[in-house]
């Protein structure tokens, strides 16, 4: 079995840009966090509505099995359970984000939970490392993905600093990245 991520290598002597630049405008961490909170709040509201419908479907008399191969009720209950788990995750992430101080400076400028990391390479993107991933926010036409350190890209970048490179295995092959900035 191949490793999901590989060790990082430090790029020595390269001048590194600093900042989360987008069309000449700096995206500060407070703006990123506020946008993520807004996006998660909207997703949570939508998921709660959808989960209510799925729960009603799972417990409805119309979903009752009409034969031994009729699995509508079972499928509806699996869907409702999955949506309930996602709601719990979104609530936990939202609670964590609301306690986060985006102006707090970390003792070491390395990729860690609570930082916004700009990467380049296989694709250029902004990544917000959080305890729970799976969300995203659009800020002035640029997407910020929320990922956890347990994801392949999150695990590969944790504890790396500006200029460090890392690779991850993906279905499309090995993808190479470089840390451009950490906020």
C-alpha positions in Angstrom: 0.0 0.0 0.0 1.4 3.4 -1.0 1.6 6.2 1.5 -1.0 8.9 1.1 1.5 11.7 1.6 5.2 12.0 1.5 7.8 13.9 3.6 8.2 17.5 2.8 11.4 19.0 1.5 12.6 22.5 2.5 13.3 24.8 -0.4 16.4 26.7 0.5 17.2 30.2 -0.5 14.0 31.0 -2.5 12.4 34.3 -2.0 8.8 33.7 -1.0 5.8 36.0 -1.5 3.9 36.8 1.7 0.2 37.4 1.7 -3.1 36.0 0.5 -3.2 38.1 -2.7 -6.2 38.2 -5.0 -6.3 40.7 -7.8 -4.0 43.0 -6.0 -6.0 43.0 -2.8 -4.9 41.4 0.4 -7.3 38.9 2.0 -6.9 39.1 5.8 -7.5 36.1 8.1 -10.5 37.9 9.8 -12.2 38.2 6.4 -11.5 34.6 5.6 -12.9 33.4 9.0 -16.0 35.6 8.8 -16.7 34.3 5.3 -16.3 30.7 6.4 -18.7 31.3 9.3 -21.3 32.8 7.0 -21.0 29.9 4.5 -21.2 27.3 7.2 -24.2 29.0 8.8 -26.0 28.9 5.4 -25.1 25.3 4.9 -26.2 24.4 8.4 -29.6 26.1 7.9 -30.1 24.2 4.6 -29.0 20.9 6.0 -31.4 21.2 9.0 -34.3 21.8 6.6 -33.2 18.8 4.4 -32.6 16.6 7.4 -36.1 17.3 8.7 -37.6 16.1 5.4 -35.4 13.0 5.4 -36.4 12.2 9.0 -40.0 12.6 8.1 -39.5 10.3 5.1 -37.7 7.7 7.2 -40.6 7.5 9.7 -43.5 8.0 7.3 -46.1 5.2 7.0 -45.7 5.6 3.2 -42.1 4.4 3.4 -43.1 1.2 5.2 -41.7 -1.8 3.4 -44.2 -3.5 1.1 -42.1 -6.6 0.6 -38.9 -8.2 1.7 -36.9 -6.5 -1.1 -38.4 -3.0 -0.4 -35.6 -1.0 1.3 -37.0 2.5 1.0 -37.4 2.9 4.8 -33.8 1.6 5.4 -32.4 3.9 2.8 -34.3 6.9 4.1 -33.0 6.1 7.6 -29.4 5.9 6.4 -29.8 9.2 4.6 -31.3 10.9 7.7 -28.5 9.5 9.8 -25.8 10.8 7.5 -27.4 14.2 7.4 -27.6 14.3 11.2 -23.9 13.5 11.4 -23.1 16.4 9.0 -25.2 18.8 11.0 -23.3 17.8 14.2 -20.0 18.4 12.4 -21.2 21.8 11.1 -22.3 22.8 14.5 -19.0 21.8 16.1 -17.0 23.6 13.4 -19.2 26.7 13.7 -18.8 26.7 17.5 -15.0 26.4 17.1 -14.8 29.2 14.6 -16.8 31.5 16.7 -14.2 31.1 19.5 -11.3 31.6 17.2 -9.4 34.9 17.4 -8.3 35.6 13.8 -5.9 38.2 14.9 -4.0 35.8 17.2 -0.4 35.3 16.1 1.1 31.8 16.3 4.5 31.3 17.8 5.7 29.5 14.7 4.5 30.4 11.2 3.7 26.8 10.2 0.6 25.2 8.8 -1.5 24.2 11.7 -5.2 24.2 12.8 -6.4 27.8 12.7 -4.2 29.0 9.9 -4.9 30.0 6.3 -2.4 28.4 4.0 -1.9 29.5 0.4 -0.4 26.7 -1.8 0.7 26.7 -5.3 1.7 23.8 -7.6 -0.8 21.2 -8.8 -3.4 23.9 -8.2 -3.2 27.3 -6.5 -5.6 27.6 -3.6 -6.3 28.9 -0.2 -6.8 26.3 2.5 -8.1 27.0 6.0 -7.0 24.2 8.4 -9.7 23.4 11.0 -10.5 20.5 13.3 -13.4 19.5 10.9 -13.3 20.0 7.1 -15.6 19.8 4.3 -16.7 23.4 3.9 -15.8 26.2 1.6 -16.3 29.9 1.2 -16.1 32.2 -1.7 -14.4 35.6 -1.1 -14.2 38.1 -4.0 -14.3 35.2 -6.5 -11.7 33.1 -4.8 -12.6 29.9 -3.0 -11.2 29.0 0.4 -11.5 25.3 1.3 -11.8 24.2 4.9 -9.9 21.0 5.5 -8.9 19.0 8.5 -5.4 17.7 9.3 -6.8 14.2 8.9 -7.4 14.8 5.1 -4.5 13.8 2.8 -3.6 17.3 1.9 -4.0 18.5 5.5 -1.9 15.7 6.9 0.8 16.4 4.4 1.1 20.2 5.1 0.8 20.2 8.9 3.9 21.7 10.5 5.3 22.9 7.2 6.3 26.5 6.7 6.6 29.0 3.8 8.8 27.5 1.0 8.3 23.9 2.1 7.1 21.5 -0.6 5.0 18.4 -0.3 3.3 15.8 -2.4 0.1 13.8 -2.1 -1.1 10.7 -4.0 -4.4 11.2 -5.8 -6.4 9.3 -8.3 -4.8 11.5 -10.9 -1.3 10.6 -9.7 1.2 12.4 -7.5 0.3 16.1 -6.9 3.1 18.5 -5.9 2.5 21.7 -3.8 4.5 24.4 -2.2 3.5 26.5 0.8 3.3 30.2 -0.4 2.0 31.8 2.8 0.7 30.9 6.2 -1.5 33.3 8.2 
